Amino acid sequence: MEEEKMRKIRSVLMSSALIVMLTGCGEGSNDHKGEAKTPSASSVQEGRNYKEVVDEFKSNGFTNVKTEKVEDLITGWITEDGEVEEVAVGGDVEYAPDEWMPEGTEVVITYHTFKEETVEENKEKPEETEANRESSDQPDKEAEEKKEPDVLTVDNSPDLKELLSVNSEADPLIATFADQYEGRTIEFDAHTAYVNKHGSYDTRFDYLILVGDDTKNEPPGPNFQLRDVNYYDLNLEGDNIPDPFGIGYHIRITAVVDKYEEQSNLFLINPVSIKMR
């Protein structure tokens, strides 16, 4: 009798466990049918490209995903074109992540972009005549003349020519040029006037670069400096490339304008290439 009782108990327990497992599986498979799961919160989506956010919501099951433009960009330097401002799920911009809701819940993704030309602005334009069309087909020589070259030289940039001719290393013109042309590429003939190790490094150096060929008749110009560079940063070109690269070499340097330090009177530039002359 005792064995029969224990067998029945074991049978009941096994049956109960099986029922629980089957019930659990059934619930898991149908629990979220017709629902979608929210991804990261709106605050996390800010700053991302709106196309990525659209794809993420759709891949999570949302079927009613919309976008709205905020045409407030002018340059796109700080805020990029297509950058998300906010995301609203069912009208809530403070929705919680990993939350299940009906798949048809409206998702509105608001993003920044540039203003498009309106129809009214097009209407304000004068009607195009045959003379206008012929005129528009001709190259705008004045615009071409005003267009600045990619690389500034003494031949195409009066400002660079004047900069390289200053007679004082503290001339106010140097700071003005550095501010105006920061990030632009310049090219000129120069020589290596001095080199020393950068800090405690053995393979990184600071180079003093002066205008011309190091003759007494050459104007001093700015004190250009290549700071914290190694041998391979210089991108040396031409015949008889020296190793190491030291003092007294005549070069044609192409570099990007960084900044002017008034305290040290150093005009910092970053090397693009250096051709031996």
C-alpha positions in Angstrom: 0.0 0.0 0.0 2.7 2.4 0.9 4.6 1.8 -2.4 1.3 2.3 -4.3 0.8 5.6 -2.6 4.3 6.8 -3.3 3.9 5.8 -7.0 0.7 7.8 -7.3 2.3 10.9 -5.7 5.3 10.7 -8.1 2.9 10.3 -11.0 0.9 13.4 -9.9 4.0 15.5 -9.5 5.4 14.6 -12.9 2.1 15.3 -14.6 1.9 18.7 -12.8 5.4 19.6 -13.9 4.6 18.7 -17.5 1.5 20.8 -17.5 3.4 23.8 -16.1 6.1 23.4 -18.8 3.6 23.1 -21.6 1.6 26.0 -20.3 4.7 28.1 -20.0 5.8 27.3 -23.6 2.3 28.2 -24.9 2.3 31.5 -23.2 5.8 32.4 -24.4 4.9 31.8 -28.0 1.7 33.8 -28.0 2.4 36.3 -25.3 3.4 39.2 -27.5 1.6 38.4 -30.8 0.7 41.7 -32.5 3.0 43.7 -30.2 6.3 45.5 -30.6 9.1 46.2 -28.2 10.5 49.7 -27.6 14.2 50.0 -28.2 16.4 52.6 -26.3 14.8 55.6 -24.7 14.2 58.9 -26.6 17.2 60.5 -24.8 19.5 57.8 -26.1 18.2 58.2 -29.7 19.0 61.9 -29.7 21.9 62.7 -32.0 21.7 59.5 -34.0 20.8 59.5 -37.7 17.0 59.3 -38.1 17.3 56.5 -40.7 19.1 54.2 -38.2 16.4 54.9 -35.6 13.6 54.2 -38.2 15.2 50.8 -39.0 15.6 50.0 -35.3 11.9 50.6 -34.5 10.7 48.6 -37.6 13.0 45.7 -36.8 11.4 45.7 -33.3 8.0 45.2 -34.8 6.5 48.7 -35.0 4.5 49.1 -38.2 3.4 52.8 -37.9 6.7 54.7 -37.9 6.7 58.3 -39.2 9.3 61.1 -39.5 9.0 64.8 -39.1 11.5 67.5 -40.2 12.8 70.5 -38.3 14.2 72.6 -41.0 16.5 74.7 -38.8 20.0 73.9 -40.1 22.2 76.6 -41.7 25.7 75.1 -41.9 25.4 71.6 -40.4 28.7 72.0 -38.5 27.4 71.5 -35.0 24.1 69.6 -35.6 24.4 67.2 -38.6 21.8 66.8 -41.3 19.4 64.0 -40.3 20.3 64.2 -36.6 17.4 63.0 -34.3 15.9 65.7 -32.1 13.4 63.4 -30.2 11.3 60.2 -30.6 7.7 59.9 -29.4 6.0 56.6 -29.0 2.2 56.9 -28.8 2.8 60.6 -28.2 5.2 60.0 -25.2 8.7 61.3 -25.6 9.6 59.8 -22.2 8.7 56.2 -23.1 10.5 53.4 -21.3 12.8 51.0 -23.2 12.0 47.3 -23.6 8.3 47.9 -23.2 5.7 45.8 -25.1 2.8 47.7 -26.8 0.6 47.3 -29.9 2.6 47.0 -33.1 0.4 49.8 -34.7 1.4 52.3 -32.0 2.4 55.6 -33.7 6.1 56.3 -33.6 7.2 59.8 -34.6 10.9 60.5 -35.2 11.8 64.2 -35.4 15.1 65.2 -37.0 17.0 68.3 -38.1 17.7 69.1 -41.7 18.2 72.1 -44.1 15.3 74.2 -45.3 14.1 73.3 -48.7 13.3 75.9 -51.4 9.6 76.7 -51.3 7.2 77.0 -54.2 6.7 80.7 -53.3 10.4 81.4 -53.6 10.5 79.8 -57.0 7.6 82.0 -58.1 9.5 85.1 -57.1 12.3 84.3 -59.6 12.1 86.2 -62.9 10.9 84.3 -65.9 13.7 82.6 -67.8 14.2 84.2 -71.3 16.3 83.0 -74.2 18.8 85.7 -73.3 18.9 84.5 -69.7 19.4 80.9 -70.8 22.3 81.9 -73.1 23.8 84.0 -70.3 23.5 81.2 -67.8 25.3 78.8 -70.2 28.4 81.0 -70.1 30.9 80.4 -67.3 30.8 82.9 -64.5 34.3 84.3 -64.8 34.0 86.6 -61.8 32.9 83.7 -59.6 35.7 81.6 -60.8 38.2 84.3 -60.0 36.8 84.7 -56.5 36.9 81.0 -55.8 39.9 80.2 -53.6 42.2 77.4 -54.5 42.6 74.3 -52.4 46.2 75.0 -51.7 47.4 78.6 -51.1 50.7 79.7 -52.5 52.4 83.0 -53.0 51.2 82.9 -56.7 47.5 82.5 -56.0 47.1 84.1 -52.5 48.1 87.7 -51.9 47.4 87.1 -48.1 50.0 84.3 -47.9 52.5 86.3 -49.9 52.1 89.2 -47.5 52.4 86.8 -44.5 55.7 85.3 -45.7 57.1 88.8 -46.2 56.5 90.2 -42.6 59.6 91.7 -41.0 58.7 90.8 -37.4 57.9 87.5 -35.9 55.2 89.3 -33.8 53.6 91.2 -36.6 49.8 91.4 -36.0 49.2 90.1 -39.5 50.4 86.7 -38.4 47.6 86.2 -35.9 45.0 87.6 -38.3 46.1 85.2 -41.0 46.1 82.2 -38.6 42.5 83.0 -37.5 41.2 83.6 -41.0 42.8 80.6 -42.6 42.7 78.0 -39.8 42.3 74.5 -41.4 43.4 75.7 -44.9 46.4 74.3 -46.7 49.4 76.4 -47.5 52.6 75.7 -49.5 55.9 77.7 -49.7 59.7 77.4 -49.9 61.4 77.2 -46.5 64.3 75.6 -44.6 64.7 73.8 -41.3 66.2 76.2 -38.8 66.1 74.2 -35.6 65.0 70.8 -34.3 64.7 69.4 -30.8 63.1 66.5 -29.1 59.5 66.9 -28.1 59.4 66.5 -24.3 61.1 63.2 -23.2 60.4 61.4 -26.4 63.3 60.0 -28.5 61.4 59.7 -31.8 59.1 62.8 -31.7 60.3 66.2 -32.5 59.6 69.9 -32.8 60.8 71.6 -36.0 61.3 75.3 -36.5 60.6 76.1 -40.1 61.6 79.5 -41.6 60.8 81.1 -45.0 63.3 80.9 -47.8 66.8 79.5 -48.1 68.4 80.8 -44.9 70.2 83.8 -46.4 70.7 87.2 -44.8 68.6 88.9 -47.5 65.5 86.7 -46.7 62.8 88.3 -44.6 62.3 86.4 -41.3 58.6 85.8 -41.8 56.7 83.9 -39.1 58.3 81.3 -36.9 56.5 78.2 -38.2 56.7 75.1 -36.1 55.9 71.5 -36.7 55.2 70.3 -33.2 55.2 66.7 -31.8 55.8 64.9 -35.1 57.8 61.8 -35.9 59.9 61.1 -39.1 57.0 59.5 -40.9 54.6 62.3 -40.1 56.7 64.6 -42.4 55.8 62.6 -45.6 59.2 63.5 -47.2 59.4 63.5 -51.0 62.0 64.1 -53.7 65.6 63.0 -54.2 68.1 62.3 -51.5 65.6 62.1 -48.6 67.6 62.4 -45.4 67.3 60.1 -42.4 67.3 61.6 -39.9 65.7 64.9 -41.0 67.5 67.7 -39.2 68.7 71.3 -39.6 69.7 73.2 -42.7 67.6 71.4 -45.4 65.9 73.4 -48.1 62.4 72.3 -48.6 59.0 72.9 -50.3 56.5 72.4 -47.4 52.8 71.8 -47.7 51.0 72.1 -44.4 47.6 72.8 -42.7 47.3 76.0 -40.7 46.7 75.3 -37.0 47.1 78.4 -34.8 49.3 81.2 -33.7 50.7 81.3 -30.2 51.2 85.0 -29.2 53.3 84.1 -26.0 55.9 82.1 -27.9 55.4 83.8 -31.3 55.1 80.4 -32.9 52.8 79.7 -35.8 51.8 76.1 -35.6 51.3 74.1 -38.8 50.6 70.4 -39.4 52.6 68.7 -42.2 51.0 67.3 -45.3 54.2 66.7 -47.3 57.7 68.0 -47.5 59.6 67.9 -50.8 63.4 68.2 -50.7 64.7 71.1 -52.9 
